[in-house]
Each structure stands twice: as C-alpha cells, then as structure tokens.
Amino acid sequence: MRQQRNALLALASTASAASLSDVCTVSHVKNILPSDGTLLGINLIPSAVTASVYNASSSSSSSSSGAMGGGMGMGGGSTSYNYCNVTVSYTHPGKDDTVVVKYAFPSPTEFKNRFYVAGGGGYTLNSDATGGLEYGAVSGATDAGYDAFNNDYDSIVLKGNGSVDWDATHMFGYQALGEMTLLGKELTRGFYGIGSDEKVYTYYEGCSDGGREGMSQVQRWGEEYDGVITGAPAFRYAQQQVHHIFSSVVEHTLDYAPPPCELAKIVNATIAACDPLDGRTDGVVARTDLCMLNFNLTSIIGTPYYCAAQTSTSLGFGFSKRGHHARNRRRDDHSSSSYQPAQNGTVSAKGVAVAQAIYDGLHTTQGERAYLSWQIASELSDATSTYNSTSGKWELSITSMGGEYVRKFVQLLDLDNLSTLDGVTYDTVVGWMDTAMVRYYDTLQTTHPDLTKFKEAGGKLLHYHGESDPSIPAASSVHYWQSVKSIMYPDVEDETALPDMSDWYQFYLVPGAAHCGANTLQPGPYPQNNMEIMIDWVENGVKPSRLNATVSSGDYEGETQMLCQWPKRPLWKNGSDSFSCVDDEESIESWTYDFPAFKIPVY
C-alpha cells in the first residue's frame, strides 16, 4: 500500500510538467479516483473510466456558454484547445443507479487552477463539458443519472401518472451539479498534482434555468464555489412556472384575446411614452419603476395599429424575438408556428384592460396578492393569441411552458398542456402555485435565503436580470435579493448592511434587456464580460462597484454603460451621455411585494 501511495505522489508531482498525452490515460485517471467513502454518497466505478485527447474550437467551447451566462471569453483570441476528455461513472450506495460525468481537462500548460461549471436552460442541464477551456479551467457535464445528455427533465419527471421520479427531481434540482463539482475538483487535484494547500478556484455561470441551477449551488453547495454568476434565475419554480398560465387566464376571465398587433402596439407605445422618464430618449425604458408610477395605459386607447400578414415562430420559454442560448435546446423545445393575417385597427379598452391586469399581477378573487408580474414595457409574450381561420377570430393560446407544468408537476398527469381553461379562475392558479410550492419546496423552489455558508467560505455572487424580461419577471430577482438581505441582515440599518452585502453579493438590473439577452424592442446595454469581472474579483480582489455593459444596436451602438448596483437606480443627466446611480425610495417601494395569498413565506 505504501509503495502504491508513493507511486501516486510521484506521478502527481510531475503531472503539472507533463504533456497532455502523458496524463490523458485511463490508468492515470483510475489512479486518481477517490476511494469509496472519501466522497460521502459517491462510489466510483473504475471499470467505466475513459480518457482520450480531443480538440475543441472556440465555437464549441464556452463562447456559447459565455453568451448564456452573459460573459465573454478570456482566451486571448485562441480558437482551438487540446484537452483530455474523461468519462467517469459512479453510483449512490444502496441505489441501483449509474451517473455518468464527463470532464474536459486542458493541457497542463494551459491549466490555471480553475474549475468551471456552465448552466443549462429550460428543463436541461448543460451537456457540453468544454465550457471552461478558454478560462484555463477544467469543466464538466453530468447525465444526472437519468441520461440528461439526451433527456430533458420534464420528459422523465413522472414515472407514471401520479408518480414523481424523486431521484431525478433531486438530481435536476441541485444534487447532480453539486456532486459533479465535488468529484471534479478532487479529480482536478489528482490530474495535475495539486497539493492540499493550493487553491482550485471554482466558478459557475448560467442564465434562466441555468441561473436557477447556479442559485441551487450557492444555497446547497456554497462552500464549493468561489465565484457564481446567475442571470434571470428561474427560481421560485412553483410560482414562476405556473405564472406562464396567468396571461391566458386573464384573457379567459376578461373574455378578450387581443390580436398580437394590438398587444405589440400597447407595449411599443408604452416604451415610447416611458423612454424619456429616465432622463434620456434612447429607445430604452431604463426606469420601469417610473413608468409604473407615472404612466397610465388607458392613454393608449384609440391609437391605431397595423401589422402585415406573417407566419411567426415562437421558441417557447419566452424566447421569441431575441437570441438565446440554443446550445442546450433539443427537439422537444416547446416551439410552435402560427399564421397571422394582416391586422388593422385601434387599441381598445378591452386590450388595455388585459395588459393592465397582466402587469398588475396575480391576485385572488378576494384581492390578496399571490405573485408579482412582468415590468410595464415588457413584451407580453404569454398573452399571444392565435388566429382561427375558420371563425376568423383571435383566440387565446395556452402556452405549453405553463400548461405542461400544471399538467405534469401539479396534476401529475403525463400530458403536455392544458386543453381548456373552462372553470379556471385566479384562485385556481393560486391553488396550483400553492400545491407545487409545498411539493417541490426542497428541490425545485430554489429560494433558500440563508447563504451564510457561501459567504463565510469567501464566495462571490454576481446576479443580474433584464429589466424588461418577458419570461421571468425582473422583480422575481429583486424579491430574492430582498429576502437574502432580510434573513442575513435582520435589524441592520442599510448604511451597514448594503456595503457588507456588496462585498459578496451584487445584483444588477439591465435596462431594457429581455430574457438572457438584448431586446429587439429596446436597444439597450447588455453585460459582455462577466467572467472576466468575476475572475478579477475572486483571484485579484478587484471588487466591482458597477457592472460593465455594452449597447449592441441602435443609435448608441458600441456605447459602454456601467450599470447601477441595486438598490440604486439610473438617472441620466440632462444633455449628457452619462447617468447617475440614485436612491429613490418610492421607486424601490414599487419593486417590493408581499404575498398574503400564501400562508407560508414566499422568499
């Protein structure tokens, strides 16, 4: 045993100086596998190890992952990476399961003592293990034990009607990524011969459900991560997913499905009216709070609209009309196409009433608030109606993103959508949310607000959200930030709490931005180098005070804007191309919500 240990130490001590082909061998990987009991709950399967030298171009590495997470590469223009592609399998003791994990180890000469985790999107985990190569990092991807490389989680969540696959739910919810990271860091140390006194910096980056996955790691595995970047997290899963039904229920309740062109006119007219409220007319509503406080949608009634005939395609998940991380989207992606005839008319009182009810958010029939909603000036994607060519009328269309969740996760039926909203009221929607919140509170809700372990371990959290996100409301992120502050800084004055919180958790609203990307309706800024900022913060102690973002289109294309850290809000200086970050108590109050419709706290 002593001879074997000495041999392993000798191999480890030379690994960092070895060539990639020297260390990229099955025997080397087998030698560095942690023994059973080292990582509690993980038993490795040595016979399943594979190792081969591969090459990845920048287009297949984290360039797309970076866009997903709002970052750009630091690879210095390098477009090709040689790496060791390693596959490792393990089982959970007492369970007849197998989890397959693949890792990409950069060449020893390129390795920078980093481990990188990329998030997925929709109901998928990331399936590409090469995302860290441009950062000199080992990175991984896991099949979570349910072949997540080929299966979306929503396709396997039920074992049969009425039976939730709880193992898969826990793995998708938080466990698979945490285990992949824990194991990956151990393998990284062995692969390169890193001593116990040497740091392996561990990063996470993701948006949408990738943002939720990142928050799950901060909440569940916080001590394992040094820097986490989360964009527009799809946490508060019960409320968030059921909320996709809300717009259709509004239309059903008010008995009016506005033509898409009418809704588009309401949104565009709102943008035009509220654009100047932030101090600069640039096509971007940088202060949706001022719009909410000062603009009356009824002023749009009677405004003419016209749209030519078209065949439109929606990607589902609220991703229509804007780019998004498509790398993790598979054939069952909830996309749909529909024909729209030419539309010509004026904005009606009924159309405005629908939009106003949606922006006001879900309440019970007794008037108790149940959830927040999209900011005014956000696109009303979930309210898009469809044209019935037989009747010549516009009809409400139930988005499958919400309908499938209600069917599978709430009603526990293996169906992809609701067929009707007959008998469905606002109270019904609240009931669906309540059922899902209780059922998945410890797996998918992902709103645990006590991040003490992450903070005490020295972790840094960079959280951002497009202010005009039409899929996941921006106020959802604000509410979580407020929850963390209230739990971790109880009875502490803001002048003390805010600077301390900023040392480890920073949150930014991105003016005009849509879901995990720029917005074609509002040509505003979007963060482009979040990973560079995070690495500088973690490894060099350079703490950001504002977030770098770049305008990618419109009259101000190429302009750099340093975004305001919440709770400060931007206000452009008259006649200037710069803005101040101001305190505005009334505006902050407009972002602050309680949810009395539920009897337990909604963090």
C-alpha positions as CSV (number, residue, x, y, z in Angstrom):
1,M,0.0,0.0,0.0
2,R,2.9,2.4,0.9
3,Q,4.6,1.7,-2.4
4,Q,1.4,2.4,-4.3
5,R,0.9,5.7,-2.4
6,N,4.4,6.8,-3.1
7,A,4.0,6.0,-6.8
8,L,0.8,8.1,-6.9
9,L,2.6,11.0,-5.2
10,A,5.4,10.8,-7.6
11,L,3.0,10.8,-10.6
12,A,1.1,13.7,-9.1
13,S,4.2,15.8,-8.6
14,T,5.2,15.5,-12.2
15,A,1.7,15.8,-13.7
16,S,1.8,19.6,-14.0
17,A,5.0,19.4,-16.0
18,A,3.8,16.5,-18.2
19,S,2.4,16.7,-21.7
20,L,-1.3,16.2,-22.2
21,S,-0.8,12.8,-23.8
22,D,1.3,11.7,-20.8
23,V,-1.6,12.3,-18.3
24,C,-4.6,11.7,-20.5
25,T,-4.6,8.0,-19.9
26,V,-7.2,5.6,-18.4
27,S,-4.6,4.3,-16.0
28,H,-3.8,7.8,-14.7
29,V,-7.4,8.7,-14.2
30,K,-8.1,5.4,-12.4
31,N,-5.1,6.0,-10.1
32,I,-6.5,9.4,-9.0
33,L,-10.1,8.2,-8.4
34,P,-11.2,8.9,-4.8
35,S,-11.6,5.7,-2.9
36,D,-15.1,4.7,-1.7
37,G,-16.0,6.7,1.4
38,T,-13.8,9.6,0.6
39,L,-16.8,11.5,-1.0
40,L,-19.8,10.5,1.1
41,G,-22.6,9.1,-1.0
42,I,-20.4,8.6,-4.2
43,N,-19.0,5.2,-5.1
44,L,-16.8,5.4,-8.3
45,I,-16.9,2.6,-10.9
46,P,-13.3,2.3,-12.1
47,S,-14.1,0.0,-15.0
48,A,-16.2,2.7,-16.7
49,V,-13.3,5.2,-16.9
50,T,-12.4,6.5,-20.4
51,A,-9.8,9.1,-21.4
52,S,-8.8,10.5,-24.8
53,V,-7.2,13.6,-26.2
54,Y,-9.7,15.8,-28.0
55,N,-9.7,19.2,-29.7
56,A,-12.3,21.8,-29.3
57,S,-12.7,25.0,-31.3
58,S,-13.9,28.2,-29.7
59,S,-17.3,27.8,-31.3
60,S,-17.9,24.5,-29.3
61,S,-16.3,25.7,-26.1
62,S,-17.7,28.3,-23.7
63,S,-18.2,31.0,-26.3
64,S,-21.8,30.0,-26.4
65,S,-21.8,29.2,-22.7
66,G,-20.5,32.7,-22.1
67,A,-23.3,34.3,-24.0
68,M,-25.7,32.2,-22.0
69,G,-24.2,33.5,-18.8
70,G,-23.5,37.0,-20.0
71,G,-19.8,36.6,-20.3
72,M,-17.2,36.5,-23.0
73,G,-14.0,34.5,-23.2
74,M,-10.6,35.4,-21.9
75,G,-8.8,33.1,-24.3
76,G,-6.8,35.9,-25.9
77,G,-8.0,35.1,-29.4
78,S,-7.3,31.4,-29.2
79,T,-9.7,29.4,-31.3
80,S,-8.6,25.8,-30.6
81,Y,-8.0,23.9,-27.4
82,N,-6.5,20.4,-26.9
83,Y,-7.9,18.7,-23.9
84,C,-8.3,15.4,-22.2
85,N,-11.9,14.1,-22.5
86,V,-12.5,12.0,-19.4
87,T,-15.7,10.0,-18.6
88,V,-16.3,8.8,-15.1
89,S,-19.2,6.9,-13.7
90,Y,-20.4,6.5,-10.1
91,T,-23.3,5.1,-8.1
92,H,-25.1,6.1,-4.9
93,P,-24.6,3.5,-2.2
94,G,-27.8,1.4,-1.8
95,K,-29.3,2.6,-5.1
96,D,-29.2,0.7,-8.3
97,D,-28.2,3.7,-10.4
98,T,-25.4,5.0,-12.5
99,V,-24.4,8.6,-13.0
100,V,-22.1,9.4,-15.9
101,V,-20.0,12.5,-15.7
102,K,-17.7,13.8,-18.4
103,Y,-14.8,16.3,-17.8
104,A,-12.6,18.3,-20.1
105,F,-9.1,18.8,-18.7
106,P,-7.0,21.4,-20.5
107,S,-3.4,20.8,-21.3
108,P,-1.1,21.2,-18.2
109,T,0.5,24.2,-19.8
110,E,-2.9,25.9,-20.2
111,F,-4.4,25.0,-16.8
112,K,-4.9,27.9,-14.5
113,N,-6.0,26.2,-11.3
114,R,-9.7,26.7,-12.1
115,F,-12.8,24.6,-12.3
116,Y,-15.8,25.9,-14.3
117,V,-19.5,24.8,-14.3
118,A,-21.9,26.0,-17.0
119,G,-25.6,26.1,-16.6
120,G,-28.3,24.7,-18.8
121,G,-31.6,26.2,-19.9
122,G,-35.3,25.2,-19.9
123,Y,-35.5,21.8,-18.4
124,T,-32.0,20.8,-19.4
125,L,-28.7,20.6,-17.7
126,N,-25.6,21.7,-19.6
127,S,-24.3,18.8,-21.8
128,D,-21.1,20.3,-23.0
129,A,-18.0,19.7,-20.8
130,T,-15.7,22.1,-22.7
131,G,-17.0,25.4,-21.4
132,G,-14.0,26.1,-19.1
133,L,-11.3,25.6,-21.6
134,E,-11.0,29.3,-22.6
135,Y,-10.5,30.2,-19.0
136,G,-7.8,27.6,-18.4
137,A,-10.3,25.6,-16.3
138,V,-11.4,22.0,-16.0
139,S,-15.1,21.8,-16.6
140,G,-17.7,19.1,-16.6
141,A,-21.2,17.9,-17.5
142,T,-23.4,15.3,-15.9
143,D,-26.1,13.0,-17.1
144,A,-27.6,13.2,-13.6
145,G,-28.5,9.5,-13.6
146,Y,-31.4,9.9,-16.0
147,D,-29.3,10.4,-19.2
148,A,-29.7,14.1,-19.1
149,F,-27.4,14.3,-22.2
150,N,-30.4,13.0,-24.2
151,N,-33.4,13.6,-22.0
152,D,-35.0,16.9,-20.8
153,Y,-36.0,16.6,-17.2
154,D,-39.7,17.4,-17.9
155,S,-39.8,14.3,-20.2
156,I,-38.9,12.0,-17.3
157,V,-40.2,13.7,-14.2
158,L,-43.1,11.3,-13.9
159,K,-42.6,7.5,-13.7
160,G,-46.3,7.3,-14.5
161,N,-49.4,9.2,-13.8
162,G,-49.4,10.2,-10.1
163,S,-45.8,9.1,-9.5
164,V,-42.9,11.6,-9.3
165,D,-39.4,10.4,-10.1
166,W,-37.9,11.9,-6.9
167,D,-34.4,10.7,-7.6
168,A,-34.4,12.6,-10.9
169,T,-36.0,15.6,-9.3
170,H,-33.3,15.9,-6.6
171,M,-30.6,15.4,-9.2
172,F,-32.0,18.1,-11.6
173,G,-32.8,20.4,-8.7
174,Y,-29.3,20.6,-7.2
175,Q,-27.7,17.3,-6.4
176,A,-26.2,16.4,-9.8
177,L,-24.2,19.6,-10.3
178,G,-23.0,19.6,-6.7
179,E,-21.7,16.1,-7.0
180,M,-20.1,16.8,-10.4
181,T,-18.3,19.7,-8.9
182,L,-17.2,17.9,-5.7
183,L,-15.9,15.0,-7.7
184,G,-14.4,17.2,-10.4
185,K,-12.4,19.2,-8.0
186,E,-10.9,16.0,-6.5
187,L,-10.0,14.7,-9.9
188,T,-8.5,18.1,-10.9
189,R,-6.2,18.0,-7.9
190,G,-5.1,14.5,-8.8
191,F,-4.8,15.0,-12.5
192,Y,-2.4,18.0,-12.2
193,G,-0.8,17.0,-8.9
194,I,-2.2,20.0,-6.9
195,G,-1.4,20.0,-3.2
196,S,-3.9,20.4,-0.5
197,D,-2.6,23.8,0.3
198,E,-3.1,25.1,-3.3
199,K,-6.3,26.7,-4.4
200,V,-8.6,25.4,-7.1
201,Y,-10.8,28.4,-8.0
202,T,-14.3,27.2,-8.8
203,Y,-16.7,29.2,-10.9
204,Y,-20.3,28.8,-12.1
205,E,-22.1,30.7,-14.9
206,G,-25.6,30.3,-16.2
207,C,-28.8,32.1,-17.1
208,S,-32.6,31.2,-17.0
209,D,-32.8,27.7,-15.5
210,G,-29.0,27.9,-15.6
211,G,-29.4,30.9,-13.3
212,R,-31.7,28.8,-11.0
213,E,-29.1,25.9,-11.1
214,G,-26.5,28.4,-10.1
215,M,-28.6,29.6,-7.1
216,S,-29.1,26.0,-6.2
217,Q,-25.4,25.6,-5.9
218,V,-25.0,28.7,-3.8
219,Q,-27.7,27.6,-1.5
220,R,-26.8,23.8,-1.3
221,W,-23.1,23.6,-2.1
222,G,-22.0,27.2,-1.3
223,E,-18.6,26.2,0.3
224,E,-17.6,24.6,-3.0
225,Y,-17.7,27.7,-5.1
226,D,-15.6,30.9,-5.3
227,G,-17.5,32.8,-7.9
228,V,-21.1,32.3,-9.2
229,I,-22.7,34.3,-12.0
230,T,-26.5,33.9,-12.2
231,G,-28.7,35.6,-14.8
232,A,-32.5,35.8,-14.6
233,P,-32.8,32.8,-12.4
234,A,-35.9,30.6,-12.8
235,F,-36.2,30.1,-9.1
236,R,-39.4,30.2,-7.1
237,Y,-40.3,27.4,-9.5
238,A,-43.9,26.9,-8.4
239,Q,-44.9,30.5,-8.9
240,Q,-42.7,31.1,-11.9
241,Q,-43.8,28.2,-14.0
242,V,-47.5,28.4,-13.2
243,H,-47.2,32.1,-13.8
244,H,-46.8,31.4,-17.6
245,I,-50.5,30.4,-17.5
246,F,-51.6,33.7,-15.9
247,S,-51.8,35.8,-19.1
248,S,-54.2,33.3,-20.7
249,V,-56.3,33.2,-17.5
250,V,-56.6,37.0,-17.7
251,E,-57.8,36.8,-21.3
252,H,-60.2,34.0,-20.3
253,T,-61.5,35.9,-17.3
254,L,-62.0,39.2,-19.2
255,D,-63.3,37.3,-22.3
256,Y,-61.0,39.0,-24.7
257,A,-57.9,37.8,-26.6
258,P,-56.2,40.8,-28.2
259,P,-54.8,40.4,-31.7
260,P,-51.0,40.2,-31.4
261,C,-50.6,43.5,-33.2
262,E,-52.8,45.3,-30.6
263,L,-50.7,43.9,-27.8
264,A,-47.5,44.9,-29.6
265,K,-48.8,48.4,-30.1
266,I,-49.6,48.7,-26.4
267,V,-46.1,47.6,-25.5
268,N,-44.4,49.8,-28.1
269,A,-46.5,52.8,-27.2
270,T,-45.6,52.3,-23.6
271,I,-41.9,52.2,-24.4
272,A,-42.2,55.4,-26.4
273,A,-44.0,57.2,-23.6
274,C,-41.8,56.0,-20.7
275,D,-38.4,56.2,-22.5
276,P,-37.8,59.8,-21.6
277,L,-38.6,59.3,-17.9
278,D,-35.1,58.1,-17.1
279,G,-33.6,61.3,-18.5
280,R,-32.6,60.2,-22.0
281,T,-34.6,59.4,-25.0
282,D,-32.8,56.4,-26.5
283,G,-35.5,53.8,-27.1
284,V,-34.8,52.2,-23.7
285,V,-37.0,52.3,-20.6
286,A,-34.2,52.2,-18.0
287,R,-36.7,53.1,-15.2
288,T,-39.7,50.8,-15.5
289,D,-40.5,51.9,-11.9
290,L,-41.0,55.5,-13.0
291,C,-43.1,54.2,-15.9
292,M,-45.3,52.2,-13.4
293,L,-45.7,55.2,-11.2
294,N,-46.3,57.8,-13.8
295,F,-47.8,56.3,-17.0
296,N,-51.4,55.3,-17.5
297,L,-52.0,52.6,-20.1
298,T,-55.5,54.0,-20.8
299,S,-53.9,56.9,-22.7
300,I,-53.1,54.4,-25.5
301,I,-56.8,53.6,-26.2
302,G,-57.7,54.7,-29.7
303,T,-54.1,54.5,-31.0
304,P,-54.1,53.0,-34.5
305,Y,-52.1,49.8,-35.2
306,Y,-51.3,47.8,-38.3
307,C,-49.3,44.6,-38.9
308,A,-48.8,42.8,-42.2
309,A,-49.6,39.2,-42.6
310,Q,-46.9,36.8,-41.4
311,T,-46.1,33.3,-40.2
312,S,-44.5,33.6,-36.8
313,T,-42.4,31.1,-34.8
314,S,-42.2,31.1,-31.0
315,L,-39.3,29.2,-29.4
316,G,-41.3,28.8,-26.2
317,F,-40.0,29.6,-22.8
318,G,-40.5,33.3,-23.6
319,F,-37.5,33.4,-26.0
320,S,-39.3,34.7,-29.1
321,K,-37.9,37.7,-31.0
322,R,-34.5,37.6,-29.3
323,G,-31.4,35.5,-29.4
324,H,-30.7,32.9,-26.7
325,H,-28.5,30.0,-25.6
326,A,-29.7,27.5,-28.1
327,R,-26.9,25.0,-27.4
328,N,-28.9,23.1,-24.8
329,R,-32.3,23.2,-26.6
330,R,-33.5,19.9,-28.0
331,R,-36.2,18.8,-30.3
332,D,-38.9,18.9,-27.6
333,D,-38.4,22.6,-27.1
334,H,-42.0,23.8,-27.0
335,S,-41.6,25.8,-30.2
336,S,-44.6,26.5,-32.4
337,S,-45.5,28.3,-35.6
338,S,-48.7,30.1,-36.5
339,Y,-50.2,32.2,-39.3
340,Q,-51.2,35.8,-38.6
341,P,-53.3,37.7,-41.2
342,A,-52.9,41.4,-41.6
343,Q,-54.1,43.3,-38.6
344,N,-55.5,46.8,-38.8
345,G,-57.4,48.6,-36.0
346,T,-57.1,50.8,-32.9
347,V,-56.2,49.9,-29.4
348,S,-59.3,49.0,-27.5
349,A,-60.3,49.5,-23.9
350,K,-60.5,45.7,-23.6
351,G,-57.0,45.3,-24.9
352,V,-55.6,47.8,-22.4
353,A,-57.6,46.1,-19.6
354,V,-55.9,42.8,-20.4
355,A,-52.5,44.4,-20.5
356,Q,-53.1,46.2,-17.2
357,A,-54.3,43.1,-15.4
358,I,-51.3,41.2,-16.5
359,Y,-48.9,43.9,-15.4
360,D,-50.8,44.3,-12.1
361,G,-50.0,40.6,-11.3
362,L,-51.9,37.7,-9.9
363,H,-54.4,38.3,-7.1
364,T,-57.0,36.0,-5.5
365,T,-60.7,36.9,-6.1
366,Q,-60.6,38.4,-2.6
367,G,-57.8,40.8,-3.8
368,E,-54.9,39.2,-2.0
369,R,-51.7,39.4,-4.0
370,A,-50.3,36.0,-5.0
371,Y,-47.4,36.9,-7.2
372,L,-45.5,39.7,-9.0
373,S,-45.6,40.2,-12.7
374,W,-43.5,41.5,-15.6
375,Q,-42.5,45.1,-15.5
376,I,-44.5,47.5,-17.6
377,A,-43.0,47.9,-21.1
378,S,-42.0,44.2,-21.1
379,E,-43.3,42.3,-24.1
380,L,-46.4,40.3,-23.3
381,S,-45.3,37.0,-24.9
382,D,-47.5,34.7,-22.9
383,A,-50.6,36.6,-23.9
384,T,-50.1,36.0,-27.7
385,S,-53.3,34.8,-29.2
386,T,-53.7,32.6,-32.3
387,Y,-55.9,33.2,-35.4
388,N,-58.7,30.8,-36.1
389,S,-59.0,30.8,-39.9
390,T,-62.4,29.0,-39.7
391,S,-64.1,31.6,-37.4
392,G,-62.0,34.5,-38.5
393,K,-61.4,35.4,-34.8
394,W,-58.4,35.6,-32.5
395,E,-58.4,33.1,-29.7
396,L,-56.3,32.7,-26.5
397,S,-53.5,30.2,-26.8
398,I,-52.3,28.4,-23.6
399,T,-48.5,28.5,-23.6
400,S,-47.2,24.9,-23.1
401,M,-44.5,26.2,-20.8
402,G,-47.1,26.8,-18.2
403,G,-49.6,24.2,-19.3
404,E,-47.2,21.4,-19.2
405,Y,-46.0,22.4,-15.8
406,V,-49.6,22.4,-14.4
407,R,-50.3,19.0,-16.1
408,K,-47.1,17.2,-15.1
409,F,-45.8,18.8,-11.9
410,V,-49.1,19.8,-10.3
411,Q,-51.8,17.4,-11.6
412,L,-49.2,14.6,-12.1
413,L,-50.5,13.7,-15.5
414,D,-48.2,12.8,-18.3
415,L,-49.7,15.5,-20.7
416,D,-48.0,18.4,-22.4
417,N,-50.6,21.1,-22.0
418,L,-54.0,22.1,-20.7
419,S,-56.7,21.7,-23.3
420,T,-59.1,24.3,-21.8
421,L,-59.3,26.9,-19.1
422,D,-63.0,26.3,-18.5
423,G,-63.7,26.6,-14.8
424,V,-60.2,28.1,-14.2
425,T,-60.2,31.2,-12.0
426,Y,-57.4,33.3,-10.4
427,D,-58.0,31.3,-7.3
428,T,-57.3,28.1,-9.3
429,V,-54.0,29.5,-10.4
430,V,-53.1,30.4,-6.8
431,G,-54.0,26.8,-5.8
432,W,-51.7,25.4,-8.5
433,M,-48.9,27.5,-7.2
434,D,-49.5,26.5,-3.6
435,T,-49.6,22.8,-4.4
436,A,-46.3,23.0,-6.4
437,M,-44.6,25.1,-3.8
438,V,-45.3,22.6,-1.0
439,R,-44.5,19.6,-3.2
440,Y,-41.1,20.8,-4.5
441,Y,-40.1,23.2,-1.7
442,D,-36.8,21.4,-1.1
443,T,-35.9,20.6,-4.7
444,L,-37.1,23.0,-7.4
445,Q,-38.2,26.1,-5.5
446,T,-34.6,27.1,-5.0
447,T,-35.3,30.2,-2.9
448,H,-33.5,29.3,0.4
449,P,-32.4,32.8,1.5
450,D,-29.7,31.9,4.1
451,L,-26.4,32.0,2.2
452,T,-24.2,32.0,5.3
453,K,-22.0,29.1,4.2
454,F,-21.3,30.6,0.8
455,K,-20.5,34.0,2.4
456,E,-18.3,32.5,5.1
457,A,-16.4,30.4,2.6
458,G,-15.5,33.7,0.7
459,G,-17.8,33.1,-2.2
460,K,-18.8,36.0,-4.6
461,L,-22.2,36.1,-6.2
462,L,-22.9,38.3,-9.3
463,H,-26.6,38.2,-10.1
464,Y,-28.2,40.1,-13.0
465,H,-31.6,40.3,-14.7
466,G,-33.0,42.0,-17.8
467,E,-35.4,44.7,-16.5
468,S,-37.9,44.0,-19.4
469,D,-37.6,40.2,-19.3
470,P,-40.9,38.9,-20.8
471,S,-40.4,35.3,-19.4
472,I,-39.1,35.6,-15.8
473,P,-40.2,38.9,-14.2
474,A,-37.3,41.1,-13.1
475,A,-39.0,41.7,-9.8
476,S,-38.5,38.0,-9.1
477,S,-34.8,38.6,-8.7
478,V,-35.4,41.7,-6.7
479,H,-37.6,39.8,-4.3
480,Y,-34.9,37.1,-3.7
481,W,-32.2,39.8,-3.1
482,Q,-34.6,41.4,-0.6
483,S,-35.2,38.0,1.1
484,V,-31.5,37.3,1.5
485,K,-31.0,40.8,3.0
486,S,-33.8,40.4,5.4
487,I,-32.7,37.0,6.6
488,M,-28.9,37.6,6.8
489,Y,-29.1,41.2,8.0
490,P,-32.1,41.4,10.3
491,D,-32.5,44.7,12.1
492,V,-29.4,46.1,10.5
493,E,-29.5,49.6,9.0
494,D,-29.0,49.9,5.3
495,E,-25.8,52.0,5.7
496,T,-24.2,49.0,7.4
497,A,-26.0,46.1,5.6
498,L,-25.7,47.3,2.0
499,P,-21.8,47.8,1.9
500,D,-21.3,44.4,3.7
501,M,-23.7,42.6,1.3
502,S,-22.0,44.2,-1.7
503,D,-18.7,42.6,-0.6
504,W,-20.0,39.2,-1.6
505,Y,-23.5,39.5,-3.3
506,Q,-24.1,42.1,-6.0
507,F,-27.3,42.4,-8.0
508,Y,-27.9,44.4,-11.2
509,L,-30.9,45.2,-13.3
510,V,-30.1,45.5,-17.0
511,P,-32.1,48.4,-18.6
512,G,-34.4,47.3,-21.4
513,A,-32.9,43.8,-21.6
514,A,-35.1,40.8,-22.4
515,H,-34.6,37.2,-21.2
516,C,-30.9,36.3,-21.0
517,G,-30.1,38.7,-23.9
518,A,-30.5,42.0,-25.6
519,N,-34.0,43.1,-26.6
520,T,-35.0,43.9,-30.2
521,L,-37.7,46.2,-28.8
522,Q,-35.3,48.2,-26.7
523,P,-31.7,48.7,-28.0
524,G,-30.1,48.8,-24.5
525,P,-26.9,47.6,-23.0
526,Y,-26.0,44.0,-22.0
527,P,-23.2,42.6,-19.9
528,Q,-20.4,41.1,-22.1
529,N,-17.6,40.1,-19.8
530,N,-19.0,38.9,-16.5
531,M,-16.5,36.0,-16.2
532,E,-13.6,38.4,-16.6
533,I,-15.0,40.6,-13.9
534,M,-15.7,37.6,-11.6
535,I,-12.2,36.2,-12.0
536,D,-10.7,39.5,-11.2
537,W,-12.9,39.8,-8.1
538,V,-12.1,36.3,-6.8
539,E,-8.5,36.0,-7.7
540,N,-7.2,39.6,-7.5
541,G,-9.6,41.1,-5.0
542,V,-10.9,43.7,-7.5
543,K,-14.4,44.2,-6.3
544,P,-16.8,45.8,-8.9
545,S,-19.0,48.7,-7.9
546,R,-20.9,48.8,-11.2
547,L,-21.3,46.3,-14.0
548,N,-19.8,46.8,-17.4
549,A,-22.4,46.5,-20.3
550,T,-22.3,47.3,-24.0
551,V,-25.0,48.6,-26.3
552,S,-25.2,46.3,-29.3
553,S,-27.6,48.1,-31.6
554,G,-29.4,51.4,-32.2
555,D,-28.2,55.0,-32.2
556,Y,-25.8,54.3,-29.3
557,E,-24.3,51.0,-30.6
558,G,-20.9,50.4,-29.0
559,E,-21.5,52.6,-26.0
560,T,-20.3,51.3,-22.7
561,Q,-22.6,51.7,-19.7
562,M,-21.6,51.0,-16.2
563,L,-24.8,49.6,-14.7
564,C,-26.0,50.6,-11.2
565,Q,-25.8,48.1,-8.4
566,W,-29.2,47.5,-6.8
567,P,-30.8,49.2,-5.0
568,K,-29.5,52.3,-6.7
569,R,-31.3,53.3,-9.9
570,P,-30.0,55.0,-13.1
571,L,-31.0,58.6,-13.9
572,W,-29.5,60.3,-17.0
573,K,-28.1,63.8,-16.6
574,N,-29.9,66.3,-18.8
575,G,-27.9,66.8,-22.0
576,S,-25.3,64.3,-21.1
577,D,-24.3,60.8,-22.2
578,S,-23.8,59.7,-18.6
579,F,-26.1,58.8,-15.8
580,S,-26.0,58.8,-12.0
581,C,-27.0,56.0,-9.7
582,V,-29.5,57.4,-7.4
583,D,-31.5,56.4,-4.3
584,D,-35.3,56.6,-5.0
585,E,-37.4,55.3,-2.1
586,E,-40.7,55.5,-4.0
587,S,-39.3,53.5,-6.9
588,I,-37.8,50.9,-4.7
589,E,-41.2,50.5,-3.0
590,S,-42.7,49.7,-6.4
591,W,-40.4,46.7,-6.6
592,T,-41.3,45.4,-3.2
593,Y,-44.0,42.8,-2.7
594,D,-45.8,40.7,-0.1
595,F,-47.8,37.6,-1.0
596,P,-50.6,37.3,1.6
597,A,-52.4,34.7,-0.7
598,F,-49.9,32.1,0.7
599,K,-49.8,31.1,4.4
600,I,-46.1,30.4,4.4
601,P,-43.3,32.9,3.5
602,V,-42.5,33.2,-0.2
603,Y,-38.8,34.1,-0.4
